[in-house]
Amino acid sequence: MKKIVFLLVCSTNLIFIKAQKHEFLETPKFSEADLSKVKSLLDENAPAEVLYRSIHFRVDASTGDLYREYIYRVKIYKKDNAEDLLNVEVPLYTGVNDHESLTKFKAFTYNLESGKAVPVKVEKSSKYKSKENKNTTVNKFAFPNVKDGSVLEYQYEVITPFAFLYTIPEVIIELDTPSLYTEYVMDTPVSISYNINYTGGLTPKYNEVSDKTLYGAQYRTYRFGFENLKGFKTEKFVRNNRNFRTKISAELHSTNFGELKLYSSSWEQIKNRLYDNNDFGGELKKTKLAKENMPAGIADMKTDLEKANAIFRYVQKTFTWNKDKGIYTEDGIKKLIESKTGNAAEINLFLIMLLREANIKADPLLISTVDNGLINIVSPNVTNTNFVLAAVETAGGIQIFDATSKQSSMNELPLRDWNQFGILLGKDKAVQIQMVNTKPGNTYLTVNAKINEDGSVSGAYSDRDTGVFAMYVKDDYDENPEKYKKQYKENFSMDFTDIDSKVLENNEFESSMKFSSTDLIDRVGKKMIINPMLFLHKNSNEFDQTEARQFPIDFGAPTTKIKKVILEIPEGYVIEEMPKEKRIVTEDKEIAYTYSVEQKGNMLVVTTTTKIGSSDYPKEYYPAFKQIWSVASKFENQVISLVKK
C-alpha cells in the first residue's frame, strides 16, 4: 500500500509574487472599539482571536547577535476556554560563555470600565522563572484581571549572542486561534545567507523579498503578512498537527566575510562536523571506556545479531534516561558510566561504542521525534534533529535500537521515534532512510463478570498493551500514577477498586482492577436488559469528522485491539435472543472488524476484534474507517434480555 508523505518546502522566489503596497513593522494604535467586540467575525465560536501579531528577527551586521522582537495583541471572548493565552512563556538559553537575555518586556490587560479602556500592567510580582533543563530557563508571565472581553497586549525582545550557531526559531503562522493580522519579518546582512523554509498551504497577502539599506548597512529582508486567518482545524489521529500548519523557519546557509563558508549545504558535511564535535564524535572516540565496560560473554556469542541484542540489553538495564533529548552529550559518557544516568545521546552513543568495540557495524541514526516535527530533508540542518538512535547493519538490513526505553527491543521503538525519516551517519557517508513502523502494538481488554440476582454486575477487568503502546502507557503511568489510574474511572464511569498497574515479564504493560455496578442493567418487568459488552461498548464513532479529511491518518503502529467479555448468567435465567454477529473488512484487508458471540452453558462470551494493518494511511482511507467504526458502534450497542425460565 502506498503511503502519502506530506512535506511542503517551497522556495521564496517560486511561491511569492511582487509585493503589494504595505507597511510592515507598523503596530496599530490601541483601539477601544476592540474592547466592545463580542465575538470573532472569523469564527463566532472562537474563545479568543489575535488582533495583531508581529515577529521580527534581525541579525546585527557588526556583532552577529540575533534580535527577536515579539508583539501580540489578543482579544479574549471566553476566558475559561482560552487559558493557554493567559500566560506568556519565554525560554532563554544559557551556554558556557554566553546567554540569551530578555529586554523591552511590557504587558497590559485592558478592560472596558465606564466606557473607557483601563489598562492593568503586568508587574514583576507576576513574573517567575522555572528551570527547563541545565541550559534553558523559562520566564513566565501571568496577565492580571482578565475577564471575558479583555484585550491582552505584550511585547518583548530576546537577544541571542550566537546567531550563527542556531536555526532562527520557527514561527507557526496557523494557530488554533484566528488572527486578523500576522506578520513575519527577517532582516539579515547580505554577508550572512539563510535558507528560508516556508511550509504549509497558506499564501501571504503581502510579501517582500529584497535587498535594501537597513540599520546603516546592506541587508536582505524577508517580509510576509497574513490577514484574516481562521484557526487551524485539528483532526483526530494526527500525532503532530504542527507538521501540517503553515510555518516559516530560517537556517544558516553560509557566511561571506572575505571567505565563503557553508553551514547547511548537505547531510554529508553535517556528518563530518558532528564527528569532529567533542560532544558527539569526540565521545565515540573514547574506545577505552567501551573496552573497560564490555559486558561479559559477548566474545563467545556466535552471531553479530546475538551480540548486538546482548549489548543492547546490558545498556538498557544498566543505564537510566534522564528524559533529556538531544544529539550531543551533556556530561559525557564517562559521567554516564559513573552515575548510571544520562541523556539520550550519552546512552545511545555509548551503545554504539560498545557495538563497534565488538566489531559490529554500528552507526548513529539522527531523527526528529514526533513532537519536534518532521526532518526537513530538502534543506539539511542539524538543528532540525533532536534525538540519536543506534543502527546496526546486518545481512537482513538496518536494525534500530533505542536504549532509553526499558521496554524497547530491536526495531520496536517508542512511538516518539517513528517520524518518517532518519539520517544514518556512517563513517564513510550519510544516508537518508525512511522509517516505517511495521511492529504491531496490540491492546487486549478483558472483562470477567457475573450478573447477580439483585441486578448488580461485579467482576474483574484487565487492560494489557504490547509493543509501542506498552511503552507509551508506561511513560504515561510514570508521569503521574494516580492520574493514570483515575482515568479508568473517568473514561468508563465505573467505581474501579484495587487498581494494579505493572510491567509484565515480556515488557507488556497491564492494569488490572475489580468493579461492581448497579447501573449496567435495566429491569423491565421480570426481564433484565443488558449490553453484554458492559462498559466496553463503543458509545461514539471516533471517525466522526463531517468536513473532508485534510491530513493522513496516523496511528504510529499497526494494531489489533481485542475486547473480550466473559459474562456469567445467573441461574434460572435464559437469553431471550442472542446478539447478531458481524464481520466487515476492506477489499485490501487493511482494516477489519469482527463482533462474535458464543454461549457455553451459563457463560456468554462476546469478542470484538479491530485490526489495522499499517501504521498510517492516506486521507483517502477516512471514509473506510468511518464506515467500519460506525458498524462497530452499532453492533457493540446491541442488548440482550434475560428472562426467568
FINUMI-762777 format. One record per residue (C-alpha): y, x, z; residue number from 1. Coordinates in steps of 0.5 Angstrom, whole numbers, plus 500, padded with zeros to 3 digits. Layout:
N
north / east / up / seq
Y / X / Z / NUM
...
//
This chain:
645
north / east / up / seq
500 / 500 / 500 / 1
507 / 503 / 498 / 2
512 / 504 / 504 / 3
519 / 503 / 502 / 4
524 / 508 / 506 / 5
531 / 507 / 507 / 6
535 / 513 / 506 / 7
542 / 512 / 503 / 8
546 / 518 / 503 / 9
552 / 518 / 498 / 10
557 / 523 / 495 / 11
564 / 521 / 496 / 12
566 / 523 / 489 / 13
561 / 518 / 487 / 14
562 / 512 / 491 / 15
569 / 512 / 493 / 16
575 / 509 / 488 / 17
582 / 511 / 487 / 18
585 / 510 / 494 / 19
590 / 503 / 495 / 20
596 / 504 / 498 / 21
595 / 504 / 505 / 22
598 / 508 / 511 / 23
592 / 511 / 516 / 24
593 / 513 / 523 / 25
599 / 508 / 524 / 26
597 / 504 / 530 / 27
600 / 497 / 530 / 28
604 / 495 / 536 / 29
601 / 490 / 541 / 30
602 / 483 / 540 / 31
602 / 478 / 545 / 32
599 / 473 / 540 / 33
592 / 477 / 541 / 34
592 / 474 / 548 / 35
592 / 467 / 545 / 36
587 / 467 / 541 / 37
581 / 463 / 543 / 38
575 / 465 / 538 / 39
574 / 470 / 532 / 40
575 / 468 / 525 / 41
570 / 473 / 523 / 42
564 / 470 / 528 / 43
566 / 464 / 532 / 44
561 / 465 / 537 / 45
562 / 473 / 538 / 46
564 / 474 / 545 / 47
569 / 480 / 543 / 48
572 / 483 / 537 / 49
575 / 489 / 535 / 50
583 / 488 / 533 / 51
584 / 496 / 532 / 52
580 / 502 / 532 / 53
581 / 509 / 529 / 54
577 / 515 / 530 / 55
581 / 521 / 528 / 56
578 / 528 / 527 / 57
582 / 534 / 526 / 58
580 / 542 / 525 / 59
585 / 546 / 528 / 60
587 / 551 / 522 / 61
588 / 557 / 527 / 62
583 / 556 / 532 / 63
578 / 552 / 529 / 64
578 / 548 / 535 / 65
576 / 540 / 534 / 66
580 / 535 / 536 / 67
577 / 528 / 536 / 68
582 / 522 / 538 / 69
580 / 515 / 539 / 70
584 / 509 / 539 / 71
581 / 502 / 541 / 72
584 / 495 / 542 / 73
579 / 490 / 543 / 74
579 / 482 / 545 / 75
575 / 479 / 550 / 76
573 / 472 / 549 / 77
567 / 471 / 553 / 78
567 / 477 / 559 / 79
560 / 475 / 561 / 80
557 / 477 / 554 / 81
561 / 483 / 553 / 82
559 / 487 / 559 / 83
558 / 493 / 554 / 84
565 / 493 / 552 / 85
568 / 493 / 559 / 86
567 / 500 / 561 / 87
568 / 507 / 557 / 88
564 / 513 / 557 / 89
566 / 520 / 554 / 90
561 / 525 / 554 / 91
563 / 532 / 555 / 92
559 / 538 / 553 / 93
560 / 545 / 558 / 94
557 / 551 / 555 / 95
556 / 558 / 558 / 96
563 / 560 / 556 / 97
567 / 554 / 553 / 98
567 / 547 / 555 / 99
570 / 541 / 552 / 100
576 / 538 / 555 / 101
579 / 530 / 556 / 102
586 / 529 / 554 / 103
591 / 524 / 553 / 104
587 / 519 / 556 / 105
590 / 512 / 558 / 106
588 / 505 / 558 / 107
590 / 498 / 560 / 108
587 / 491 / 561 / 109
592 / 486 / 558 / 110
592 / 479 / 561 / 111
597 / 473 / 559 / 112
601 / 470 / 565 / 113
606 / 465 / 565 / 114
606 / 466 / 557 / 115
607 / 474 / 558 / 116
603 / 480 / 557 / 117
602 / 483 / 563 / 118
598 / 490 / 563 / 119
594 / 493 / 568 / 120
593 / 500 / 568 / 121
586 / 504 / 569 / 122
587 / 508 / 575 / 123
584 / 515 / 577 / 124
580 / 511 / 582 / 125
576 / 507 / 577 / 126
574 / 514 / 573 / 127
568 / 517 / 575 / 128
563 / 522 / 573 / 129
556 / 523 / 572 / 130
551 / 529 / 570 / 131
547 / 527 / 564 / 132
544 / 534 / 564 / 133
546 / 541 / 565 / 134
550 / 541 / 559 / 135
553 / 534 / 559 / 136
558 / 531 / 564 / 137
559 / 523 / 562 / 138
566 / 521 / 564 / 139
566 / 513 / 565 / 140
572 / 509 / 566 / 141
572 / 501 / 568 / 142
577 / 496 / 566 / 143
580 / 492 / 572 / 144
582 / 485 / 572 / 145
578 / 483 / 566 / 146
578 / 476 / 564 / 147
576 / 471 / 558 / 148
582 / 472 / 553 / 149
584 / 479 / 556 / 150
585 / 485 / 551 / 151
583 / 492 / 553 / 152
586 / 498 / 550 / 153
585 / 505 / 551 / 154
586 / 512 / 547 / 155
583 / 519 / 549 / 156
583 / 526 / 546 / 157
577 / 531 / 546 / 158
578 / 538 / 545 / 159
572 / 542 / 542 / 160
573 / 549 / 542 / 161
566 / 551 / 538 / 162
567 / 546 / 532 / 163
563 / 551 / 527 / 164
557 / 550 / 531 / 165
556 / 543 / 531 / 166
556 / 537 / 527 / 167
562 / 533 / 527 / 168
560 / 527 / 531 / 169
557 / 521 / 527 / 170
561 / 515 / 527 / 171
558 / 508 / 527 / 172
562 / 503 / 523 / 173
558 / 497 / 523 / 174
558 / 495 / 531 / 175
555 / 489 / 534 / 176
562 / 487 / 535 / 177
566 / 484 / 529 / 178
572 / 488 / 527 / 179
579 / 486 / 524 / 180
580 / 494 / 522 / 181
576 / 500 / 523 / 182
578 / 507 / 520 / 183
575 / 514 / 520 / 184
580 / 520 / 518 / 185
577 / 527 / 518 / 186
582 / 533 / 517 / 187
579 / 540 / 516 / 188
583 / 546 / 513 / 189
581 / 548 / 506 / 190
578 / 554 / 508 / 191
572 / 550 / 512 / 192
568 / 546 / 508 / 193
564 / 540 / 511 / 194
559 / 535 / 508 / 195
561 / 528 / 509 / 196
555 / 524 / 509 / 197
556 / 516 / 508 / 198
550 / 512 / 509 / 199
549 / 504 / 509 / 200
551 / 498 / 505 / 201
559 / 497 / 506 / 202
564 / 500 / 502 / 203
571 / 501 / 505 / 204
577 / 497 / 502 / 205
582 / 503 / 503 / 206
580 / 510 / 502 / 207
583 / 517 / 500 / 208
579 / 524 / 499 / 209
585 / 529 / 497 / 210
588 / 536 / 499 / 211
595 / 536 / 502 / 212
599 / 540 / 506 / 213
598 / 537 / 514 / 214
600 / 541 / 520 / 215
603 / 546 / 516 / 216
597 / 548 / 513 / 217
593 / 546 / 507 / 218
588 / 541 / 509 / 219
582 / 537 / 505 / 220
583 / 530 / 508 / 221
577 / 524 / 508 / 222
580 / 517 / 510 / 223
576 / 511 / 510 / 224
579 / 504 / 512 / 225
575 / 498 / 513 / 226
577 / 490 / 514 / 227
574 / 484 / 517 / 228
567 / 487 / 518 / 229
562 / 482 / 521 / 230
558 / 484 / 527 / 231
552 / 488 / 525 / 232
546 / 483 / 525 / 233
540 / 486 / 528 / 234
533 / 484 / 526 / 235
526 / 484 / 530 / 236
521 / 489 / 529 / 237
526 / 495 / 527 / 238
525 / 501 / 532 / 239
532 / 503 / 531 / 240
537 / 499 / 527 / 241
542 / 505 / 527 / 242
538 / 507 / 521 / 243
541 / 501 / 517 / 244
548 / 501 / 520 / 245
554 / 504 / 515 / 246
556 / 510 / 519 / 247
559 / 517 / 517 / 248
558 / 524 / 519 / 249
560 / 531 / 517 / 250
556 / 537 / 517 / 251
559 / 544 / 517 / 252
557 / 547 / 510 / 253
561 / 553 / 509 / 254
567 / 557 / 511 / 255
571 / 562 / 507 / 256
576 / 567 / 511 / 257
575 / 572 / 505 / 258
568 / 572 / 505 / 259
564 / 565 / 504 / 260
559 / 564 / 509 / 261
554 / 558 / 508 / 262
551 / 554 / 514 / 263
547 / 548 / 512 / 264
545 / 550 / 505 / 265
537 / 549 / 506 / 266
532 / 548 / 511 / 267
530 / 555 / 509 / 268
536 / 558 / 511 / 269
536 / 554 / 517 / 270
529 / 556 / 519 / 271
531 / 563 / 518 / 272
537 / 562 / 523 / 273
532 / 559 / 528 / 274
527 / 564 / 528 / 275
533 / 569 / 529 / 276
535 / 565 / 535 / 277
534 / 568 / 542 / 278
532 / 561 / 545 / 279
527 / 559 / 539 / 280
524 / 565 / 535 / 281
526 / 570 / 541 / 282
522 / 566 / 545 / 283
516 / 565 / 540 / 284
516 / 573 / 540 / 285
514 / 574 / 547 / 286
507 / 574 / 546 / 287
505 / 578 / 552 / 288
507 / 571 / 556 / 289
501 / 568 / 551 / 290
496 / 574 / 553 / 291
497 / 573 / 560 / 292
497 / 566 / 561 / 293
491 / 564 / 556 / 294
486 / 559 / 559 / 295
479 / 562 / 560 / 296
473 / 561 / 555 / 297
478 / 560 / 549 / 298
475 / 566 / 545 / 299
468 / 563 / 546 / 300
469 / 557 / 542 / 301
466 / 556 / 535 / 302
472 / 553 / 531 / 303
479 / 553 / 531 / 304
480 / 546 / 532 / 305
476 / 546 / 538 / 306
480 / 552 / 541 / 307
486 / 548 / 539 / 308
484 / 542 / 543 / 309
482 / 546 / 549 / 310
489 / 550 / 549 / 311
493 / 543 / 548 / 312
489 / 540 / 554 / 313
491 / 546 / 558 / 314
498 / 546 / 557 / 315
498 / 538 / 557 / 316
495 / 538 / 564 / 317
499 / 544 / 567 / 318
506 / 543 / 565 / 319
510 / 537 / 566 / 320
516 / 535 / 561 / 321
523 / 534 / 565 / 322
525 / 529 / 560 / 323
530 / 533 / 556 / 324
529 / 533 / 549 / 325
532 / 539 / 544 / 326
529 / 544 / 540 / 327
532 / 550 / 544 / 328
529 / 552 / 550 / 329
534 / 552 / 556 / 330
531 / 556 / 562 / 331
526 / 560 / 558 / 332
518 / 560 / 557 / 333
518 / 565 / 563 / 334
521 / 560 / 568 / 335
517 / 554 / 565 / 336
510 / 558 / 567 / 337
513 / 559 / 574 / 338
516 / 552 / 575 / 339
511 / 548 / 571 / 340
516 / 544 / 569 / 341
521 / 545 / 562 / 342
524 / 541 / 557 / 343
520 / 539 / 550 / 344
522 / 546 / 546 / 345
519 / 550 / 552 / 346
513 / 546 / 553 / 347
511 / 545 / 545 / 348
514 / 552 / 543 / 349
509 / 555 / 549 / 350
503 / 551 / 546 / 351
505 / 554 / 539 / 352
505 / 561 / 542 / 353
498 / 560 / 545 / 354
495 / 558 / 539 / 355
498 / 563 / 535 / 356
495 / 568 / 540 / 357
488 / 565 / 539 / 358
489 / 567 / 532 / 359
490 / 559 / 530 / 360
495 / 558 / 524 / 361
501 / 554 / 528 / 362
508 / 553 / 527 / 363
514 / 549 / 530 / 364
515 / 542 / 527 / 365
522 / 539 / 527 / 366
523 / 532 / 528 / 367
529 / 527 / 530 / 368
526 / 522 / 535 / 369
527 / 515 / 533 / 370
533 / 514 / 538 / 371
536 / 519 / 535 / 372
536 / 516 / 528 / 373
533 / 519 / 521 / 374
533 / 526 / 519 / 375
538 / 527 / 513 / 376
533 / 530 / 508 / 377
539 / 531 / 503 / 378
544 / 535 / 507 / 379
540 / 539 / 511 / 380
543 / 541 / 518 / 381
539 / 543 / 525 / 382
544 / 538 / 529 / 383
540 / 532 / 526 / 384
534 / 534 / 529 / 385
532 / 534 / 537 / 386
525 / 535 / 538 / 387
520 / 540 / 536 / 388
512 / 539 / 536 / 389
506 / 544 / 535 / 390
503 / 543 / 528 / 391
496 / 547 / 526 / 392
494 / 548 / 519 / 393
486 / 546 / 518 / 394
482 / 545 / 512 / 395
483 / 538 / 513 / 396
491 / 538 / 513 / 397
496 / 539 / 518 / 398
494 / 537 / 525 / 399
500 / 535 / 530 / 400
500 / 536 / 538 / 401
506 / 534 / 543 / 402
504 / 536 / 550 / 403
510 / 533 / 553 / 404
506 / 527 / 554 / 405
500 / 527 / 559 / 406
496 / 521 / 555 / 407
497 / 524 / 548 / 408
492 / 528 / 543 / 409
491 / 531 / 536 / 410
495 / 526 / 532 / 411
496 / 521 / 537 / 412
503 / 522 / 539 / 413
508 / 518 / 543 / 414
512 / 512 / 539 / 415
518 / 516 / 539 / 416
515 / 522 / 535 / 417
514 / 517 / 529 / 418
520 / 517 / 525 / 419
518 / 518 / 518 / 420
520 / 526 / 517 / 421
519 / 532 / 520 / 422
521 / 540 / 518 / 423
515 / 544 / 518 / 424
518 / 551 / 520 / 425
512 / 556 / 517 / 426
513 / 564 / 518 / 427
514 / 564 / 510 / 428
517 / 558 / 508 / 429
520 / 551 / 511 / 430
516 / 545 / 508 / 431
519 / 537 / 509 / 432
513 / 533 / 511 / 433
512 / 525 / 511 / 434
510 / 523 / 518 / 435
506 / 516 / 517 / 436
502 / 514 / 524 / 437
495 / 512 / 522 / 438
492 / 512 / 529 / 439
492 / 505 / 532 / 440
495 / 503 / 538 / 441
491 / 497 / 541 / 442
492 / 491 / 546 / 443
487 / 487 / 550 / 444
489 / 481 / 554 / 445
483 / 478 / 558 / 446
483 / 472 / 563 / 447
477 / 471 / 567 / 448
479 / 464 / 570 / 449
476 / 458 / 574 / 450
478 / 451 / 574 / 451
478 / 448 / 581 / 452
476 / 441 / 582 / 453
483 / 440 / 585 / 454
486 / 441 / 578 / 455
488 / 448 / 580 / 456
486 / 454 / 576 / 457
485 / 461 / 579 / 458
482 / 468 / 577 / 459
484 / 475 / 574 / 460
488 / 478 / 569 / 461
488 / 485 / 565 / 462
493 / 488 / 560 / 463
490 / 494 / 557 / 464
493 / 498 / 552 / 465
491 / 504 / 548 / 466
494 / 510 / 544 / 467
501 / 510 / 543 / 468
502 / 503 / 546 / 469
499 / 506 / 552 / 470
504 / 512 / 552 / 471
509 / 507 / 551 / 472
508 / 502 / 557 / 473
506 / 508 / 562 / 474
513 / 511 / 560 / 475
516 / 504 / 562 / 476
512 / 504 / 568 / 477
514 / 511 / 571 / 478
521 / 509 / 570 / 479
521 / 503 / 574 / 480
514 / 501 / 577 / 481
517 / 495 / 581 / 482
521 / 492 / 575 / 483
515 / 493 / 570 / 484
510 / 489 / 575 / 485
516 / 484 / 576 / 486
516 / 483 / 568 / 487
509 / 480 / 568 / 488
511 / 474 / 573 / 489
518 / 473 / 569 / 490
514 / 473 / 562 / 491
509 / 468 / 564 / 492
512 / 464 / 570 / 493
506 / 466 / 574 / 494
505 / 468 / 581 / 495
501 / 474 / 580 / 496
499 / 478 / 586 / 497
495 / 485 / 587 / 498
498 / 488 / 581 / 499
495 / 494 / 580 / 500
497 / 499 / 574 / 501
494 / 505 / 572 / 502
492 / 510 / 567 / 503
484 / 510 / 566 / 504
480 / 516 / 564 / 505
480 / 515 / 557 / 506
488 / 515 / 557 / 507
489 / 508 / 556 / 508
493 / 504 / 561 / 509
491 / 498 / 565 / 510
495 / 493 / 569 / 511
490 / 488 / 573 / 512
492 / 482 / 577 / 513
490 / 476 / 581 / 514
493 / 469 / 580 / 515
493 / 462 / 582 / 516
497 / 456 / 579 / 517
497 / 448 / 579 / 518
502 / 448 / 573 / 519
496 / 449 / 568 / 520
493 / 442 / 568 / 521
496 / 435 / 567 / 522
492 / 429 / 569 / 523
491 / 423 / 565 / 524
487 / 418 / 569 / 525
481 / 421 / 570 / 526
482 / 427 / 565 / 527
484 / 434 / 566 / 528
488 / 436 / 560 / 529
489 / 444 / 559 / 530
491 / 449 / 554 / 531
484 / 454 / 554 / 532
489 / 460 / 552 / 533
492 / 458 / 559 / 534
499 / 463 / 560 / 535
497 / 467 / 554 / 536
498 / 462 / 548 / 537
504 / 463 / 543 / 538
510 / 459 / 545 / 539
514 / 461 / 540 / 540
514 / 465 / 533 / 541
517 / 472 / 533 / 542
518 / 472 / 526 / 543
523 / 466 / 526 / 544
529 / 469 / 522 / 545
532 / 464 / 518 / 546
536 / 469 / 514 / 547
533 / 473 / 508 / 548
530 / 479 / 511 / 549
534 / 486 / 510 / 550
530 / 491 / 513 / 551
523 / 494 / 513 / 552
518 / 491 / 519 / 553
516 / 497 / 523 / 554
511 / 497 / 529 / 555
510 / 504 / 530 / 556
503 / 504 / 529 / 557
497 / 500 / 526 / 558
495 / 495 / 532 / 559
490 / 490 / 534 / 560
491 / 485 / 539 / 561
485 / 481 / 542 / 562
487 / 476 / 547 / 563
480 / 473 / 551 / 564
480 / 467 / 556 / 565
473 / 466 / 559 / 566
474 / 459 / 563 / 567
469 / 456 / 568 / 568
469 / 449 / 567 / 569
468 / 445 / 574 / 570
461 / 442 / 575 / 571
461 / 435 / 573 / 572
466 / 435 / 567 / 573
465 / 436 / 560 / 574
469 / 438 / 554 / 575
471 / 431 / 550 / 576
473 / 435 / 544 / 577
473 / 443 / 542 / 578
479 / 446 / 539 / 579
479 / 448 / 532 / 580
477 / 455 / 529 / 581
482 / 458 / 524 / 582
482 / 465 / 520 / 583
487 / 467 / 516 / 584
488 / 474 / 512 / 585
493 / 476 / 507 / 586
490 / 478 / 500 / 587
490 / 485 / 501 / 588
487 / 485 / 508 / 589
493 / 488 / 511 / 590
495 / 482 / 516 / 591
489 / 478 / 519 / 592
489 / 473 / 525 / 593
483 / 469 / 528 / 594
482 / 464 / 533 / 595
475 / 463 / 535 / 596
472 / 458 / 541 / 597
465 / 459 / 544 / 598
461 / 455 / 549 / 599
456 / 457 / 554 / 600
454 / 452 / 559 / 601
460 / 451 / 563 / 602
463 / 457 / 560 / 603
468 / 456 / 555 / 604
470 / 463 / 551 / 605
477 / 463 / 547 / 606
478 / 469 / 543 / 607
484 / 471 / 538 / 608
485 / 477 / 534 / 609
491 / 479 / 531 / 610
490 / 485 / 526 / 611
496 / 489 / 523 / 612
493 / 494 / 518 / 613
499 / 499 / 518 / 614
505 / 502 / 522 / 615
510 / 499 / 518 / 616
511 / 494 / 512 / 617
517 / 493 / 506 / 618
521 / 487 / 508 / 619
518 / 483 / 502 / 620
512 / 482 / 507 / 621
516 / 478 / 512 / 622
514 / 471 / 509 / 623
507 / 473 / 510 / 624
508 / 475 / 517 / 625
512 / 469 / 519 / 626
506 / 464 / 516 / 627
501 / 468 / 520 / 628
505 / 467 / 526 / 629
506 / 460 / 525 / 630
499 / 459 / 524 / 631
497 / 463 / 530 / 632
502 / 459 / 534 / 633
500 / 452 / 532 / 634
492 / 454 / 534 / 635
494 / 457 / 540 / 636
497 / 451 / 543 / 637
491 / 446 / 542 / 638
489 / 443 / 548 / 639
482 / 440 / 551 / 640
481 / 434 / 555 / 641
476 / 435 / 561 / 642
472 / 428 / 563 / 643
467 / 427 / 568 / 644
460 / 426 / 566 / 645
//
